[in-house]
């Protein structure tokens, strides 16, 4: 199983970016997915998560109302739309997944996930 994150880059404060995470080698619809980020000198933190079907989403308080997680199971891809970006959003963003049964909701703890992408860097300039 592989997760390939992309879409990072340099953006000015107030701008937008959309990250993508494409899965291969898995039945993607069986995976709950999440996004995490790690800023320089800080621990990795939860950003957003989405259930297998996409019917449930979860967000860190710091991004609620600005970021939107979504998924396309036919394309085996999960997205993170980031609006109103702030310099404090600067980090390496990682997608993560875990195969679950349908009734299990995704967790906000990174230790719950067992499949990780390589990360994509987002830099927000002030």
Residue pairs with C-beta under 8 A, 6 or more apart in sequence:
1 23
1 24
1 25
1 26
1 97
1 115
2 23
2 24
2 25
2 117
3 21
3 22
3 23
3 95
3 96
3 97
3 115
3 116
3 117
3 118
4 21
4 22
4 23
4 24
4 117
4 118
5 19
5 20
5 21
5 93
5 94
5 95
5 117
5 118
5 119
5 120
6 19
6 20
6 21
6 22
6 120
7 17
7 18
7 19
7 20
7 120
8 17
8 19
8 92
8 93
8 120
8 121
8 122
8 123
9 17
9 121
9 122
9 123
10 123
10 125
11 17
11 85
11 122
11 123
11 124
11 125
12 85
12 124
12 125
13 85
13 86
13 87
13 124
13 125
13 126
14 84
14 85
15 85
15 124
16 81
16 82
16 83
16 84
16 85
17 82
17 85
17 122
18 79
18 80
18 81
18 82
19 35
19 79
19 80
19 82
19 93
19 95
19 120
19 122
20 77
20 78
20 79
21 33
21 35
21 77
21 78
21 79
21 80
21 95
21 117
22 75
22 76
22 77
23 31
23 76
23 77
23 78
23 97
24 76
26 76
26 97
26 99
26 115
28 73
28 76
28 77
29 52
29 53
29 73
30 52
30 99
30 100
31 52
31 97
31 98
31 99
31 100
31 115
32 49
32 50
32 51
32 52
32 97
32 98
32 100
32 104
32 105
32 106
33 49
33 50
33 69
33 71
33 78
33 95
33 96
33 97
33 106
34 46
34 47
34 48
34 49
34 50
34 95
34 96
34 97
34 106
34 107
34 108
34 110
34 113
35 47
35 48
35 49
35 69
35 78
35 80
35 93
35 94
35 95
35 96
36 44
36 45
36 46
36 47
36 93
36 94
36 95
36 96
36 110
37 44
37 45
37 47
37 89
37 91
37 92
37 93
37 94
37 122
38 44
38 45
38 91
38 92
38 94
38 119
39 88
39 90
39 91
39 92
40 91
42 91
44 94
44 110
45 60
46 60
46 108
46 109
46 110
47 59
47 60
47 63
47 67
47 80
47 93
48 57
48 58
48 59
48 60
48 63
48 67
48 68
48 69
48 80
49 57
49 58
49 69
49 106
49 107
49 108
50 56
50 57
50 58
50 69
50 70
50 71
50 78
50 106
51 57
51 105
51 106
52 100
52 102
53 102
54 70
54 71
54 73
56 105
56 106
57 68
57 69
57 70
58 105
58 106
58 108
59 67
59 69
60 108
62 88
63 82
63 89
66 82
66 83
66 84
66 85
67 80
67 81
67 82
67 83
68 79
68 80
68 81
68 83
69 78
69 79
69 80
69 81
70 78
70 79
70 81
71 77
71 78
71 79
72 79
78 95
78 97
80 93
80 95
82 89
82 122
85 122
85 124
86 124
87 124
87 125
87 126
88 124
89 122
89 124
90 122
90 123
90 124
91 121
91 122
92 119
92 120
92 121
92 122
93 119
93 120
93 121
93 122
94 116
94 117
94 118
94 119
95 116
95 117
96 110
96 113
96 115
96 116
96 117
97 113
97 114
97 115
98 106
98 112
98 113
98 114
98 115
100 106
106 112
107 113
